[in-house]
Amino acid sequence: MSNTIKITIDGVAVETTRGKTIFEAARENGIFIPTLCNVDNVKPKGSCRICSVYISGRLMTACTTQVEDGMEIENDTAKLNDMRKAIVELLFVEGNHFCPGCERSGSCELQALGYRFLMMVPRFSFLFQTRDIEATNPKLMKDNNRCIMCKRCIRGIKDEDGKSFFAFARRGHKVVINLDRKQAAKLTDDLARQAMEICPVGALILKGKGFDVPIGRRKYDTKPIGSDVEAKGGNC
């Protein structure tokens, strides 16, 4: 049986390899599917739901659903993009995101998606919750006001034994992601930097790091999110 299969995304037939996820297949064929929780070399969880697509009328997360031969996928539709925009708006109103004063402004994936989906005034009311900023670790500052619970740090930052440095604390609407106290003693400079880089927003910031790249020259200032994929021939 051949490992090469054909799928259709928004009416466009593309080839991919059996065992790939829809997200991977789309990206390798130059088609952009937005995401906040998915990151390379980390097992996907589908927690942000922004990559959701329609398959035979059913909503499925593109980062966790494997391709099947003949699969027909809807990705770039007005209904899906409005749903994605609503998720971005919910994340903005649930947290306290003040982009002009954030070290990750211009390199923040949430902010970039806000621009992409032309978010202006959110359709939801702001919660203005008060959350603590954790600064006890000598290497990292954790701003719970900016955290979007994507779990990237939990899934991606681990020690040599595979134990995560980050973990959930509390439950329900009070849940937070904390740096494990025992593991914190093992946190190296390199792992601290990886933690900051794996975070899609400005929730994890290296101590002693300032605004080292001027506004206007940052990651998404000159190259909007998804443009690296679309340049290969996909749509938006």
C-alpha positions in Angstrom: 0.0 0.0 0.0 1.4 3.4 -1.0 2.2 5.9 1.7 1.2 8.8 -0.6 -2.4 9.7 -0.4 -4.6 12.5 -1.8 -6.8 14.8 0.2 -8.8 17.9 -0.7 -8.6 21.2 1.2 -11.1 23.9 0.2 -11.6 22.2 -3.1 -7.8 21.9 -3.9 -6.4 18.4 -4.3 -3.1 17.9 -2.6 -0.8 15.0 -1.9 0.6 14.0 1.5 2.0 11.1 3.4 -0.1 8.6 5.4 0.2 9.2 9.1 0.5 13.0 8.8 -1.9 15.3 10.6 -4.1 17.6 8.6 -2.1 20.6 10.0 1.1 19.0 8.8 -0.3 18.1 5.4 -1.7 21.6 4.9 1.6 23.3 5.9 3.7 21.2 3.6 1.4 22.1 0.7 1.5 25.9 1.4 -1.9 26.1 3.1 -2.2 28.1 6.3 -4.2 26.8 9.3 -4.0 29.0 12.4 -3.0 27.5 15.7 -1.8 28.7 19.2 -1.2 25.4 21.1 0.6 23.4 18.4 4.3 23.6 18.1 6.9 21.6 16.2 8.4 18.5 17.8 5.8 18.5 20.6 2.9 16.0 20.7 -0.3 18.0 19.8 -3.2 18.3 22.1 -5.8 20.4 20.3 -6.4 22.6 23.3 -6.8 26.0 21.6 -9.3 24.8 19.0 -8.3 27.5 16.6 -7.1 25.0 14.0 -10.5 23.3 13.9 -11.7 22.4 10.3 -14.8 20.8 8.9 -14.6 17.2 7.7 -17.8 15.8 6.3 -19.7 18.5 8.3 -17.9 17.7 11.6 -15.6 20.0 13.4 -12.2 18.4 14.0 -8.9 19.8 15.2 -6.4 19.8 12.4 -3.4 19.3 14.6 -4.6 16.0 16.1 -6.5 14.5 13.2 -4.6 12.2 10.8 -5.2 12.4 7.1 -7.1 9.7 5.3 -7.1 9.0 1.5 -9.9 11.0 -0.2 -10.6 13.2 2.9 -12.4 16.4 2.1 -11.6 19.3 4.4 -13.0 22.8 4.7 -10.5 25.3 6.2 -10.8 28.8 4.8 -14.5 29.6 5.1 -16.3 32.6 6.6 -17.9 30.5 9.3 -14.6 28.9 10.4 -12.7 32.2 10.4 -15.4 34.0 12.4 -15.2 31.1 15.0 -11.4 31.5 15.1 -11.8 35.2 15.5 -14.2 34.7 18.4 -11.7 32.4 20.1 -9.0 35.1 19.8 -11.4 37.7 21.1 -12.2 35.4 24.1 -8.5 35.0 24.9 -8.1 38.8 24.8 -11.0 39.6 27.1 -10.3 36.7 29.5 -6.7 37.9 30.1 -5.2 41.3 30.6 -3.3 41.8 27.4 -1.8 45.2 27.0 0.2 44.8 23.8 2.1 48.2 23.8 3.7 47.4 27.1 4.5 43.7 26.5 8.0 42.5 25.7 6.5 40.1 23.1 4.6 42.7 21.2 5.4 42.1 17.5 6.5 38.5 18.3 3.3 37.4 19.9 1.2 34.8 18.1 -2.1 35.8 19.8 -1.5 39.4 18.8 -0.6 38.3 15.2 -3.8 36.4 14.9 -5.7 39.4 16.2 -4.3 41.3 13.3 -5.0 38.5 10.9 -8.6 38.2 11.8 -9.0 42.0 11.9 -10.0 42.1 15.5 -11.1 45.5 16.6 -13.5 45.8 19.6 -14.2 42.3 20.9 -17.8 41.2 20.9 -17.4 40.0 24.5 -17.1 41.9 27.8 -13.7 42.2 29.4 -13.3 40.3 32.7 -10.4 42.4 34.1 -9.3 39.5 36.4 -6.5 40.1 38.8 -3.8 37.4 38.6 -0.4 37.2 40.3 2.9 37.7 38.6 5.4 35.0 39.7 8.9 36.2 40.0 10.5 33.9 42.6 12.5 31.9 40.1 15.9 33.5 39.4 15.7 32.9 35.6 12.0 33.3 34.6 9.1 35.6 35.3 5.7 34.1 34.8 2.9 36.6 34.1 -0.4 34.8 34.7 -2.3 37.7 33.2 -0.9 36.8 29.8 -1.1 33.0 30.0 -3.6 31.4 27.6 -3.4 27.8 28.9 -2.0 26.4 25.6 0.1 23.9 27.6 3.1 24.4 25.3 5.4 24.8 28.3 4.0 21.8 30.1 4.4 19.6 27.0 7.6 21.0 25.6 9.9 21.9 28.5 11.1 18.7 30.2 14.2 17.4 32.0 16.3 14.4 30.8 13.9 12.0 32.5 10.9 13.5 30.6 9.5 15.2 33.6 7.9 18.6 32.9 9.1 21.8 34.6 5.5 23.2 34.4 2.2 21.9 35.8 -1.4 22.9 36.4 -2.4 24.2 39.8 -5.9 24.8 41.1 -9.1 23.8 39.2 -11.9 25.3 37.2 -11.8 29.0 36.3 -9.0 29.4 38.9 -6.6 27.1 37.2 -3.0 28.4 36.5 0.2 26.9 35.1 3.0 27.1 37.6 6.7 26.3 37.4 7.2 23.2 39.6 9.1 24.2 42.7 11.3 21.0 42.8 12.0 21.1 39.1 12.8 24.9 39.2 16.2 24.1 40.8 17.2 22.2 37.6 16.2 24.9 35.2 19.2 25.9 33.1 19.7 29.1 31.2 19.1 27.2 28.0 15.9 25.7 29.2 14.7 29.0 30.5 15.2 30.5 27.1 13.4 27.6 25.4 10.5 28.1 27.8 10.2 31.8 26.8 10.5 30.9 23.1 7.9 28.1 23.2 5.3 30.4 24.8 3.2 31.9 22.1 2.5 35.0 24.1 4.4 37.0 26.8 3.6 34.9 29.8 7.1 33.6 30.2 9.9 36.2 30.1 13.6 35.8 30.9 14.7 37.9 33.8 17.1 40.6 32.7 15.7 40.6 29.1 14.3 43.9 27.8 13.0 45.2 24.6 16.1 44.1 22.6 14.4 44.3 19.2 12.8 47.6 18.4 9.1 47.8 17.5 8.8 47.7 13.8 11.5 45.1 13.3 10.0 42.2 15.3 8.9 38.8 14.0 5.4 39.7 12.8 6.0 43.4 12.2 7.5 42.7 8.8 6.1 39.3 8.0 2.5 38.7 9.1 1.7 35.3 10.7 1.1 32.6 8.0 2.8 34.6 5.3 5.7 32.1 5.2 3.2 29.3 4.3 1.1 31.3 1.9 4.2 32.4 0.0 4.4 28.8 -1.2 1.1 29.0 -3.0 -1.6 28.5 -0.3 -4.6 30.7 0.5 -5.6 32.6 3.6 
